[in-house]
């Protein structure tokens, strides 16, 4: 049984989600402490743990790593629900901005981490490949995501609106990582007088600024830059607010009434939430950007994407059902061969090897159609059909290892 436990922009506010924005080492410790297969997906808008362990083990692993209270609302999905959810996530159907393309790469990275840590077995490895296939099909076969909507583009659109009211100002991007680079690229066509990039690593700021035709600024001059910029977009990996209340208040005093727009794309947040109440400042975080690039998407396009996810979900579940049939098929073959050996042991005059070869040919012919149909019907009817087959042929309730046939 595959179980998914987690939270996303649909189930928890940013103030809760940011506690679960695990760094790489914390994520690895979480996965390493679980029994069985496990996959952890952490993005700016979700933290989801998929695994074969007991649901309470998965819940406790997430809560302990986040140091979160027991009453934290985490969703729980089992079996088909968990499978369908991961495929929908990969397809961009569960994103804050429908069809955003970054999620597919994030799923791929999560699979690579789980594989490196030895947490991908046959089931989750197959599920991961099915999820990537669903995501690629949606992008190739539908218009969802065709114009590559994204959170950085939504932020750039918001900046564009602000500049329409006061053109020719100064824009500051804090952070030159992946999100910072995507945001800076999206800002390329905004009519800003000056586009500045700052980062703790000066070389990274220089490289990004050169790529977008902007200018790098010293991170040590951040306080001065806060007083000069008209729009600030912050997207660093800082574990605590980079722009706290005191720092931003000092900047607003220097600005002497000049308004400031701050867009915080970081998780955990770069900007302390109480900054929102300072006079003359407008603060937007990820929750404020919800849906800005999703409007105008045709319901027909979404329905096409959902149909692909349904097809891929059904294909995975059929694979699981076929896999369930393997122990029953093996048990039936062992039973038939044991009966053959019984008969051969009773022979006294005929050549045993000749009769053994003859018997095997007969067994193969006899078992061929039942075994093929058992595998096919199991994909449709699941464990119930296999239980009937075991009862019909008087097979043991186990596959010889003491475990019943497993499932998703």
N, C-alpha and C positions, 0 to 999 in steps of 0.2 A: 504494500500500500504506500503510495507516494502521498506525502502531506506537505502543504505549504502553510507557513506561519509568517506573518509580517504586518507591515503597515505601509500606506502610501498617501499621496496627496488626496486620495478619495476617502480615506478612513481616519486621518489624523492631521492636525494642524502642524505648521512648520515648527512651532515651539517644541512639539513632541518628536517630530521626525528627525530634527537635528541631533537629538541624543543618540540616535541609531545610525548616524553617519560614521560608520567604523573606519578607522584607518587600516592600512594593509595588515599590519601585525596583529591587530585586534581581530580582524576577520579571519586570519589564519589560525589564531588560537581557538576561536569559536569552532571552526570546521574541524580542527584536529581533536577537539574534545568530544565529538559526537560519534556514536556507534553507527555503523552502516554507511550508506551512501549519503552525500550531502552536497548542496549547491547553495551559495550565498550570493544574492544579487543586491548590490548597494549602489544607488544613484542619488542624484540630488532630490528626487521626489519619491523614493521608495527604498525600503530595506526588506527583502523577502528571503526566507530560508526554506529550501525544499529538501526533503530527506525521507529516509525509510525508517528513522527512529520513531519512538512513541511521541505523540503530539506534545505531551507535557515536557519531554526532554528538549524538544525544539523550542518551545516557549521559554523555558528556563534558560536555555543557552542565549537566546536573544536578550532577555531581560537582564541577565547577569552581566553580559558584555556591555550593555548600555548603562548599567547601574540604574535601572529604571524600576519604579514601584510595581508590585504585582498586579495592581489594577489597571496598568497601562493597556489600552484597547488594542489588541492584536487580532487580525482576522485569521481564521483557520479554514483551510480548504482540503478536502480529501479526494483521493482517486481522480475521477474524471474532472471534478472542479479544479483541482490543482493543476492538472495537465492543461486544460483549456486556458486557465489563467496565464500560465507561462507563455503559451503560444500567442495569446492576445497581447501580452506585454511586448513580446518580440516583434509583433506586427505593428506596434505603435498605436494600438486601439485603446490602451489603458493609460496612455501618456497624458500629462497635463495639457500638452499641445498635440492634438491628434496627428499621427503620422510622422512625428519628429524622428530623424534618422539616427541620432546618436545611440538610441537604446539597443539597436542590433549589435553594435560594437561592444556595448557594455555587457550584454549577455554573453558574447563570445569571450570577453576577458574573464567573466565569472566562471565560465566553463574551463578555461585554461588554468585558472587558479585551483579549482577543485580537482582537475586532472593531475596537476603538479603535486598536490598534497595526497594523492591516492584516494580521493573521496568519490570519484566517478566510477561506478560499477556499470554493468550492462544496461540497467534500466535507466538511470539518470543520463548516461552517455547517449543512449538512443533518444531520450526525451530532449536533450539539448540539441542534438542534430535535427530533430523534428521542429523544434522551436526556431532554429536558424532558417530552416527551409521555409517555414510559414512566413517569417519576416521578409525573406527574399522574394517569395511569390507575391506578397502583397505589394511590394515596391515595384516589381516587374509587370504585374498583371492588372493593377488598378491605378487610379490617379491619386490615391492616398499617399501623401508624402512626395508627390512628383515635383512640387516646387520647393521641397526640402524645408518645411517649416521647422522652427527650432526656438528654444528659449532665448539664445543670443539674438535671433532675428526679431523676436518679440520685444526684447530690450532695446534694440536699435530703433524699432518703430516708435517705441515710447520716447526715446531720445529725439527722434525726428519731430514728434509732436511738440516737444518742449522747445526745440530750436525754431519751430515755426513762429513761436511767440517772441523769441529774442534771437534772431539769426546773428551769426558771426561770433558766437561766444567760444568758450574753451571747454573741451571735453577731456576728462581724465579717466583712464582705465587703470585700475589697480589690480595687478595680477597678470602674468604672462603665460599661464598654463594653458591647457587645452580650451577651457571655457573662455579664458581671456582672449586667446587668439581668435576663436570663432566669433566672439563679440566684436573684437576690433575689426575683423574682416567685414562683419555685417554693418559696421558703422561707416564703411568706406564712402558710401554715397550720401551720408548725412552732411548737410551744408554747415559744417563747423569751421570756425575760423582757425582753431588750433586743436590738434588731437595729440594728447600726451599719454605715454605709457610709463608706468613705474612698477618695479618689482624688487623683491629683496635681493635677487640675483641680477646685477646690472646688465650682464651679457644677454640674459633672456629678454630684458626690456629693450635693449638696443636692437636685437634681432627682429622682434615683433614690430617695433616702431619703423624700422627700415622696410619691412615687408608691406606695411600699410601706408607708407608715406607720411607717418607721424613723427613725433619727436620723443626720445627717451628722457625721463626725468629721474633724478636721484631719489631713492626711497627715503633717505634721511631728510629730504625736504618736504615730506608729506604734509606737515602742518601748514607750511606756506602754500602748498598746492591746493589744500582744502579751502584756503581763503581766496584763491584766484579762480578756480574752475567754476563753470556754470552748471555742468552736469558731471556727476561722478558715477562710474559703474565699477563696482567692486566684486571680485571673484577670485579670492585667494583660498588657500588651504589652511588658513589659520584655525586652530582649535578653539579660539576664544575671540570675541569681538575686537577687530582692529580699530574700528572707529567707535570709541565709547562716548558716553554722554559728555564728559568733561572736554574731551578732545574736539568734538564737533561743536560744542557750545563756544569754545574759544575761537574756532574758525568763523562761526556766525557773528561773533562780536567784531572780528576784523572786517567782515564783509559789510558792516554798517548798513544793514537793511537790504542788500542785494540778495534775491532769492536763490535757493540752491535745490537742485533735483538730485537725489541719490537713489541709484538702482542697485540693490543688493542681490547678486545671483549666487552667493555662497551658501553652502550647507556643511557645517554649522555657519550661522550668519556672521558676516563681517561687521555688520552695523548693529549696535545695541538697539533693541526695539523701542526703548524710551526716547531715543533721538527723534522719533516720529512727532513728538509733541512740541518740538522747538519751533518758535515763530519763524516764518519765512522759509521753512524747509519742507520739501515733499519727499517722503521715503516710500519706495516700492520694493517689496521683497518677492520671492517666488510665488507666494500665494496671491499676490496682487496681479501677477502676470497671467493667472489662470484663464485659459480660454481665449487670450487675445489673438492667437493665430489659428484658432480652430473654427471660428465662425466662417460661414460661406462654404464649408465642405458639404457636398451633396449627400443626403441620406442614402442615395443609391450607391455611392462610392463606399460609404461605410458598410453597407449591406454586402457588397462584393467582397470586401476585406474579411468581414465576419464569416462569410461562406467558406472562404479559403481556410480560415482558422478551424472551422468545423470539420472540413475535409481532413486536414492534417491531424486533428485530434482523433477522429475516427480511425485514421490509419495507424496512429500510435497504439490506440487501445486494441485494435485488431492484432497488432504485433504482440502485445502483452498477452492477449488471450491465446494466441498460437503458442507463445512461450509456456503458458500454463499447461498446455497439452503435452509437452515433452515428457515430464515424469510419468504421466499415465501411459503414454505410448511405450516408453521404455519398460514399464512394469508389465504391460501386456505382452511385449515381446519376450521378456524374461520368463513369464508364466508359460507361454507357448513352448519355448525352448526346453523348459524344465519337464514339461509333459513329454516332449520328444525323447529326452534323455531317459525318462522313466521307461518308455516303451523299448528303447534300444537296450537298456540294461536287462530286460527280460528275454532278449533274443539269445538263442544258443547256437543255432546252426548257420544263419546267414552272416555275410561279411559286414561287421559293424560299420566300417568306414563307408562302404557303399550305401548302406541304409541311412547313415547319418547325412550324407550329401543329398540323397533322395528326399529325406525328410525335410531338410532345410529348404530345398526348392519348393516342396509342397507347402511348407509354412509361409514362405514369402508370398506365394500366390494367394494363399488363404487370407493372410493378414493385410495385403496391399490396400484393398479398397476400404476396409474398416479403419485403418490407420489414417489414410488420406482424408476420409470423411470426418474422422474424429478431430483432426487438426482444423479443418475448415469450419465445422459446426461449433467448435470451441470459440472461434473468433466471433461468432454470432450470439451464442447462448451462454458462453462463459463457464464458470465452475459447475453450474447445475448440470450441464450436459456431461461434463467429465465425471461427476459423482454418479450419474446414471451408468456411464460406461464401466466405472469401477465395480458397481454393484452387479451389472450384467455379467461381467467376466470373473466375479468373485476375487477381485484384486484387493491387496491390503490397502488400508486408508492412508498409508504413507508411501513415499517413493523409495524407501529403503534407507533414508537418512534420518528418519524420524520427523521430517517436516512435511506439512501439506503443500500442495502446489500453491505458489505465490501469485500475487497480482499487482496492479498499479495502486 
